[in-house]
């Protein structure tokens, strides 16, 4: 039987998808890239915010159309199923099996019952299934190409921010052991992956649940000892847990990209308190200053939210002015999404959708200007670039520098001077120009 996969949402979800693909391969299913060729289609859904839920439902409806052709089974798994299994079964009877997040240890049992016994319409209820997620040491089929792979070090989150449903979906923080993580990292390195991207809902809280204290700094140092790895990048570092020790580990280890992804969400103390965030404006400002003092070439990325309940015009202006001054290298913004089951859902003074949209647009217009100016400052500099491919017209090789995480940041376009560059190789490049969020350069 041929099976196709669609993975929606975050990179943590992608790791779960890669484990699922491995399960199917181990059981002699053929993996196909096109839904037109699939006897079964598996969609790993995201249920984080309204736009993600809409994308998941639209994708399931789109995939259901293939059941009028070759496809026999449509399977939905993941976070949206965890949140809304009952409602989905009523609304989308086209889906043959629902597998909620948290029941993955029985995933293959459910697939076998669906296919071999032809039990359809998801008759196994999640309440009857014990267990949590995949075993830590399950194999994966990496879907991100030859150069990089995600390394999920923990699941769940114990921060319980007022707007976030993740603790309800994925539970509280559950870290993997350092030994288990290193075993997987060594395996990835032996398979040729040059960049390891450490990920979790909050990487800086890693280890608190099993070691009694954050252990990200220690973990990163141990990862640096793996000879074959060229770059180590970590994402989602919450400001209140970025310690001096962590900063020094990044500063003193060349393998670790000088790249901090710090989702601050806001700068106004009033908004941060209502969000149940653990940081405040002063600590965030001081942290940014410290990072730039300690690591002069550091790249700072952040995420901010506009339109949180009760956000006043003055609080928004405080955020806007701060971003003007802080000049983050990379920034993502999103408007508050009112999610059932979160405390923010019930808060008074919900901001009008038109106001949220206007504030979002203003932030993104500001960041586009800042990003362009920051990139122009790179002209004339020399950077290391990991080659990832070549453009269709063969005029440029395409790669990334330490300044860019895949999928979310820009790229480096290297002029093709009839030199053959291998995918996965590292080259030195002099930056000659910029284009929107990307750099253009020449080989040295």
Secondary structure, 3 states (H helix, E strand, C coil): CEEEEEECCCHHHHHHHHHHHHHHHHCCCEEECCHHHCCEEEEEECCCCHHHHHHHHHHHHHHHHHHHCCCCEEEEEEHHHHHHHHHHHHHCCCCCEEEECCCHHHHHHHHHHHHHCCCCCCCCCHHHCCCCCCCCCCCCCCCCCCCEEEEECEECCCCCCCCCCHHHHHCCCEECCHHHHHHHHHHHHHCCCCEEEEECCCHHHCCHHHHCCCCHHHHHHHHHCCCCCCEEEECCCCHHHCCHHHHHHHHHCCCECCEEEEEEECCCHHHHHHCCCCCCHHHHHHHHHHHHHHCCCCEEEEEEEECCCCCCHHHHHHHHHHHHHHCCCEEEEEECCCCCCCHHHHCCCCCCHHHHHHHHHHHHHHHHHHHHHHHHCCCCCEEEEEEEEECCCCCEEEEECCCCCCCCCCCEEEECCCCCCCCCCEEEEEEEEEECCEEEEEEC
